[in-house]
């Protein structure tokens, strides 16, 4: 495979949903690992945040 083909295939992969899912998973793993180390070192865990809920607009009456 020549470099141009590789770059085009890589660019396509970077823009894919599969790559986004992999990034999200890796970020979650890194954050959890950091948080466990933080707590092991005596740090307080950050407060939990409620999930964001998106609700549809209600029709005007």
C-alpha positions as CSV (number, residue, x, y, z in Angstrom):
1,X,0.0,0.0,0.0
2,X,1.4,3.4,-0.9
3,X,1.4,6.2,1.7
4,X,-1.4,8.1,0.0
5,X,-3.7,5.1,0.2
6,X,-2.8,4.6,3.8
7,X,-3.5,8.2,4.7
8,X,-6.8,8.1,2.9
9,X,-7.8,4.9,4.7
10,X,-6.7,6.3,8.0
11,X,-8.6,9.5,7.5
12,X,-11.7,7.6,6.8
13,X,-11.2,5.5,9.9
14,X,-10.7,8.6,12.1
15,X,-14.0,10.0,10.9
16,X,-15.9,6.7,11.6
17,X,-18.3,5.9,14.4
18,X,-16.1,2.9,15.3
19,X,-13.2,5.2,16.0
20,X,-15.4,7.6,18.0
21,X,-16.6,4.6,20.1
22,X,-12.9,3.5,20.7
23,X,-11.9,7.0,21.7
24,X,-14.8,7.2,24.2
25,X,-13.9,3.8,25.6
26,X,-10.2,4.7,26.0
27,X,-11.1,8.0,27.6
28,X,-13.4,6.3,30.1
29,X,-10.8,3.7,31.0
30,X,-8.1,6.4,31.5
31,X,-10.4,8.5,33.7
32,X,-11.5,5.6,35.9
33,X,-7.8,4.6,36.3
34,X,-6.8,8.1,37.2
35,X,-9.7,8.4,39.7
36,X,-8.8,5.1,41.4
37,X,-5.2,6.3,41.8
38,X,-6.4,9.7,43.0
39,X,-8.6,8.0,45.7
40,X,-5.7,5.6,46.6
41,X,-3.5,8.6,47.2
42,X,-6.1,10.0,49.6
43,X,-7.8,12.4,47.3
44,X,-11.6,13.0,47.4
45,X,-13.4,11.7,44.3
46,X,-15.2,14.4,42.3
47,X,-18.9,14.8,42.9
48,X,-21.1,12.9,40.6
49,X,-23.2,14.8,38.1
50,X,-26.7,14.0,37.1
51,X,-27.0,12.7,33.6
52,X,-28.1,15.2,30.9
53,X,-31.6,14.5,29.8
54,X,-32.8,15.9,26.5
55,X,-36.6,16.3,26.3
56,X,-38.6,17.3,23.2
57,X,-40.2,20.7,23.1
58,X,-43.8,20.7,24.1
59,X,-46.1,22.1,21.5
60,X,-47.4,25.6,22.4
61,X,-51.0,25.7,23.5
